[in-house]
Amino acid sequence: MFLTIYTIIHVIISLVGILSGFVVLAGLLTARRLDGVTALFLATTAATSVTGFFFPFHGITPGIVVGIISLVVLTISAFARYPRHLLGGWRKTYVITAVLALYFNVFVLVVQLFEKVPALKNLAPTQTEPPFKITQLLVLILFIVLGALAAIRFRAESAPVASK
């Protein structure tokens, strides 16, 4: 019972992180900072990784590795965003790490969808089949393109403060 409730809470936090991350990404693409949503994104994305560590597991899993990498990336992103105030090269560092953190969440979402949704599980029962690999490749390409565009568009002179 406790594990079921914990899983639901973890999933809700993860989905809030992903949804707020896409709002932040839209802001980056339109040169808007979206301070409140950014704080929500960074906090829930970090909470997603942290809560993921408390599931019962044996040894190091791919999910734990992604969680650790995500927390490192989030630390850099928050450092660039808050103490460094997006000044100079920290602006692009923030954009790249924020988009990368969102990508990690979406990467794990795709893994979970292929594990939990019966139709997707039938397409790729071991996640080594082409439908899974193609989906993950398309997600990666999408994030590379969006991240590059965000890094170009979110420039110092065009990034007014917006508090949504």
LODOLO-858761 format. One record per residue (C-alpha): residue number from 1; x, y, z; residue in one letter. Coordinates in Angstrom, 3 decimals, decimal comma, padded with zeros to 6 digits, always signed. Each point is the difference from the previous one (the first is absolute). Last residue first. Example, Ala and Ser with C-alpha at 12.3 -4.5 7.8 and 13.67 -1.06 7.14 Angstrom:
BEGIN
 resi        x        y        z resn
    2 +013,670 -001,060 +007,140    S
    1 -001,370 -003,440 +000,660    A
//
This chain:
BEGIN
 resi        x        y        z resn
  164 +004,294 +033,267 -014,892    K
  163 +002,351 +002,788 +001,082    S
  162 +001,529 +001,393 -003,153    A
  161 +003,409 +001,675 +000,103    V
  160 +001,147 +001,141 -003,417    P
  159 +002,453 -002,147 -001,936    A
  158 +000,819 +001,745 -003,248    S
  157 +003,330 +001,659 +000,778    E
  156 +001,378 -003,020 +001,814    A
  155 -000,918 -002,542 -002,670    R
  154 -002,485 -002,847 +000,246    F
  153 -000,497 -000,477 -003,741    R
  152 +003,257 -001,760 -000,897    I
  151 +000,138 -002,278 +003,038    A
  150 -003,728 -000,743 -000,418    A
  149 +000,502 -000,939 -003,652    L
  148 +002,853 -002,345 +000,895    A
  147 -002,038 -001,564 +002,800    G
  146 -003,024 -000,447 -002,281    L
  145 +002,106 -001,734 -002,658    V
  144 +001,862 -002,205 +002,482    I
  143 -003,258 -000,726 +001,839    F
  142 -001,775 -001,129 -003,180    L
  141 +002,968 -002,150 -001,022    I
  140 +000,001 -001,727 +003,405    L
  139 -003,767 -000,609 -000,114    V
  138 +000,343 -001,426 -003,526    L
  137 +002,811 -002,303 +001,141    L
  136 -002,044 -001,162 +003,015    Q
  135 -002,968 -000,815 -002,238    T
  134 +002,225 -001,775 -002,533    I
  133 +001,600 -002,117 +002,730    K
  132 -003,346 -000,957 +001,503    F
  131 -001,616 -000,854 -003,345    P
  130 +003,210 -001,781 -001,181    P
  129 +000,143 -002,619 +002,789    E
  128 +002,445 +000,133 +002,902    T
  127 -002,632 +001,143 +002,473    Q
  126 -000,496 -003,619 +001,124    T
  125 -003,744 -000,213 -000,762    P
  124 +000,143 +002,519 -002,864    A
  123 -003,239 +000,099 -002,005    L
  122 -001,907 -002,047 +002,583    N
  121 +001,209 +002,356 +002,738    K
  120 -001,348 +002,909 -002,046    L
  119 -003,487 -001,522 -000,204    A
  118 +000,125 -001,043 +003,671    P
  117 +001,002 +003,419 +001,369    V
  116 +002,289 -000,594 +003,010    K
  115 +003,509 -000,786 -001,250    E
  114 -000,104 +001,951 -003,275    F
  113 -001,588 +002,933 +001,838    L
  112 +002,618 -000,213 +002,746    Q
  111 +002,885 +000,140 -002,477    V
  110 -001,662 +002,916 -001,809    V
  109 -000,438 +001,832 +003,308    L
  108 +003,654 -000,689 +000,864    V
  107 +001,112 +001,733 -003,208    F
  106 -002,503 +002,797 +000,687    V
  105 +001,559 +000,652 +003,399    N
  104 +003,517 -000,173 -001,440    F
  103 -001,016 +002,403 -002,776    Y
  102 -001,318 +002,495 +002,556    L
  101 +003,361 -000,061 +001,775    A
  100 +001,775 +000,469 -003,343    L
   99 -002,209 +002,985 -000,839    V
   98 +000,838 +001,597 +003,342    A
   97 +003,700 -000,836 -000,430    T
   96 +000,235 +001,521 -003,468    I
   95 -001,986 +003,114 +000,872    V
   94 +001,893 +000,599 +003,242    Y
   93 +003,404 -000,440 -001,619    T
   92 -001,142 +002,331 -002,768    K
   91 -000,761 +002,723 +002,549    R
   90 +003,058 -000,837 +002,141    W
   89 +002,218 +001,061 -002,889    G
   88 -000,565 +003,650 +000,847    G
   87 -002,395 +000,617 +002,869    L
   86 -002,916 -002,367 +000,568    L
   85 -000,374 +001,260 +003,594    H
   84 +003,207 -001,803 +001,125    R
   83 -001,378 -000,838 +003,477    P
   82 -003,488 -000,829 -001,384    Y
   81 -000,194 -001,291 -003,546    R
   80 +003,540 -001,269 -000,544    A
   79 +000,047 -001,685 +003,429    F
   78 -003,487 -001,443 -000,584    A
   77 +001,093 -001,469 -003,339    S
   76 +003,260 -001,379 +001,412    I
   75 -001,870 -001,664 +002,855    T
   74 -002,613 -001,282 -002,432    L
   73 +002,689 -001,648 -002,152    V
   72 +001,520 -001,705 +003,045    V
   71 -003,475 -001,096 +001,143    L
   70 -000,767 -001,376 -003,469    S
   69 +003,237 -001,990 -000,070    I
   68 -000,907 -001,593 +003,335    I
   67 -003,547 -000,765 -001,123    G
   66 +001,172 -001,444 -003,336    V
   65 +002,383 -002,318 +001,894    V
   64 -002,767 -000,979 +002,417    I
   63 -002,356 -000,777 -002,869    G
   62 +002,654 -002,105 -001,749    P
   61 +000,173 -002,129 +003,169    T
   60 +002,741 -000,239 +002,611    I
   59 -000,503 -002,848 +002,412    G
   58 -003,268 -001,548 +001,141    H
   57 -002,978 +002,290 +000,020    F
   56 -002,830 +001,075 +002,290    P
   55 -001,053 +003,520 -000,947    F
   54 +001,682 +002,726 +002,017    F
   53 +002,338 +001,284 -002,730    F
   52 -002,923 +001,043 -002,207    G
   51 -001,086 +002,509 +002,646    T
   50 +003,251 +001,892 -000,509    V
   49 -000,220 -000,012 -003,794    S
   48 -003,596 +001,185 -000,095    T
   47 +000,676 +002,536 +002,752    A
   46 +002,739 +001,553 -002,150    A
   45 -002,442 +000,265 -002,899    T
   44 -002,639 +001,377 +002,335    T
   43 +002,300 +002,724 +001,330    A
   42 +001,506 +001,022 -003,352    L
   41 -003,376 +000,098 -001,735    F
   40 -001,757 +001,866 +002,819    L
   39 +002,804 +002,589 +000,136    A
   38 -000,208 +000,409 -003,772    T
   37 -003,780 +000,328 +000,171    V
   36 +000,373 +002,905 +002,412    G
   35 +002,766 +001,762 -001,926    D
   34 -001,482 -000,173 -003,483    L
   33 +003,218 +001,163 -001,687    R
   32 -001,418 +000,984 -003,395    R
   31 +002,128 -000,130 -003,170    A
   30 -002,716 -001,698 -002,114    T
   29 +001,835 -003,330 -000,300    L
   28 +001,075 +000,275 +003,637    L
   27 -003,599 +000,571 +001,043    G
   26 -001,163 -003,019 -001,982    A
   25 +002,723 -002,010 +001,759    L
   24 -001,238 +001,258 +003,377    V
   23 -003,547 -001,097 -000,906    V
   22 +001,387 -003,372 -001,119    F
   21 +001,815 -000,322 +003,308    G
   20 -003,192 +000,842 +001,902    S
   19 -001,662 -002,970 -001,690    L
   18 +002,956 -002,314 +000,600    I
   17 +000,496 +001,007 +003,633    G
   16 -003,747 -000,198 +000,706    V
   15 +000,023 -003,466 -001,589    L
   14 +002,925 -001,107 +002,159    S
   13 -001,564 +001,320 +003,210    I
   12 -003,237 -001,821 -000,851    I
   11 +001,916 -003,196 -000,776    V
   10 +001,927 +000,155 +003,288    H
    9 -003,221 +000,601 +001,961    I
    8 -001,659 -002,958 -001,734    I
    7 +003,050 -002,190 +000,668    T
    6 +000,016 +000,949 +003,692    Y
    5 -003,698 -000,854 +000,269    I
    4 +000,598 -003,400 -001,614    T
    3 +003,109 -000,618 +002,111    L
    2 -001,935 +000,770 +003,206    F
    1 -002,746 -002,473 -000,952    M
//
